[in-house]
Amino acid sequence: MNPATLIEIALKEIWAHKVRSLLTMLGIVLGVASLVAMTAIVKGMENGMKESIIAMGGLDKVLIRDEDVPPHQEHLAEQAPGRTIKDAYALKEASLLRAVNPEMSLGRAIVSRGEKRTRASEAVGVWPDVLEMNLFEVEHGRFFTDLDEENAYSVCVIGTGIRDELFGSPEETGREIIPLGEEILVKGQPFTIIGMHTHYESERGRKERELAEKKKDEEEEEQSGPARKTGWGYNGDYAFWRKNYTVHIPLNTAWVKFRSAAGEDGAPDPRLTDVDIKVVDLELMQPALDQARNILLMSHNGIEDFSFRSQEDNIDDINKRIRNARISGGIIAGLSLLVGGIGIMNIMLASINERIREIGTCKAIGATNEVIFLQILVESAALAILGGLVGLAAAHGLVGFLEAMSPTENSPVITSGAMMIAVGFSALVGIVAGLFPALKAARLDPIEALRYE
């Protein structure tokens, strides 16, 4: 008997008992739907996390941190210089680094204009390399130049969040304000705005904003009154909110205005808050870090009071969390599929008991044990595969429902790989569940089967 005939017989048998077959497939349907939907949700979470990593500079960014000196250098601890401007200039000569950005942070400084004031996510003195380092983009105006840096000019580049708080957001004013040339106070010191970064938001933030705008439009249609601010605020995405509320000033300006008498004995304090570097190529990450380490050891007179943290470390943490979520979801989906397999085995055993005389007749007219075995096995596998296909449709519906219930979350992503694995695993469950019933049917004695009442 050829495979096409076996499949046709199996489908006719399933169709002949539609309700029973549907109930039998239910466990497989739930297992496949939960597996695919869980994978889609985890993929959406993964995309959101990696989106934040990219927003903070990408995988080729490395942070140089202050560290306690190793045990064998404890006697030199008081001589440890920490990260200084001298380090930044030394690292700039490294051949395996394409960008170096020293940062002198003023903390979450108060930024004000007239009666309006807000707190910056960070007000920081930087070099122009910060644009490449943290993937900033100036949309209006310009970034400061080497001349601004050299002369310590009081100029700044702000994010859209600072603009919204001090000058009004597009939602409040009905137009986009570009405050180039305006003066603001940063920690009480006057600065002229020469540039404004583009607005940054994640997929989740965009959805929240669009949903808020839609609700506001609906409310305005129902009643008149002052427009309520929806804004481009935090929206639950720290990396993007932080970029929108950043104030950049030249490094030398930060040093002169805020650190000129902050060191010992009233001397200028050359220490930096952060030093970030970017390697020329991810494949050269380790050689680049070795080169940076050697440069810093020379700059620090052999004292190793620093360490490196790459974005790959964050990716490893994300992958670990994603892996744990997949394992947990996989166990739940696997249990559902196991229950579905038990249901298929149970219904196939019941079906064999109903068809004993039919099986006996087939054997009496020449059907071999192998043919009977394959017929039952194909029927069991067909039940599971059909359940798997219905489960895929249910998964798409479940994901659509989740998006409708929580439209502001990162969109779940259903992947072809997850669908193939789910259907393949359901087929495997069907085959395994059908082995025992198929063996039982194949071993029936034709004479006893024909005499069965």
URFEN-V951007 format. One record per run of one state. SS is the DSSP state (H for helix, E for strand, L for the rest). FROM is the first residue (numbers start at 0). LEN is the number of residues. If there is no record, write none. Layout:
{{SS/FROM/LEN} {SS/FROM/LEN}}
//
This chain:
{{L/0/2} {H/2/14} {L/16/1} {H/17/38} {L/55/5} {E/60/6} {L/66/4} {H/70/9} {L/79/4} {E/83/1} {H/84/7} {L/91/5} {E/96/9} {L/105/4} {E/109/4} {L/113/2} {E/115/4} {L/119/2} {E/121/5} {L/126/3} {H/129/4} {L/133/4} {E/137/4} {L/141/4} {H/145/5} {L/150/4} {E/154/4} {L/158/1} {H/159/8} {L/167/2} {H/169/4} {L/173/9} {E/182/4} {L/186/2} {E/188/9} {L/197/5} {H/202/20} {L/222/15} {H/237/7} {L/244/1} {E/245/5} {H/250/8} {L/258/5} {H/263/3} {L/266/4} {E/270/1} {L/271/2} {E/273/6} {L/279/2} {H/281/18} {L/299/6} {E/305/5} {H/310/44} {L/354/1} {H/355/9} {L/364/4} {H/368/37} {L/405/10} {H/415/27} {L/442/3} {H/445/5} {L/450/3}}
//
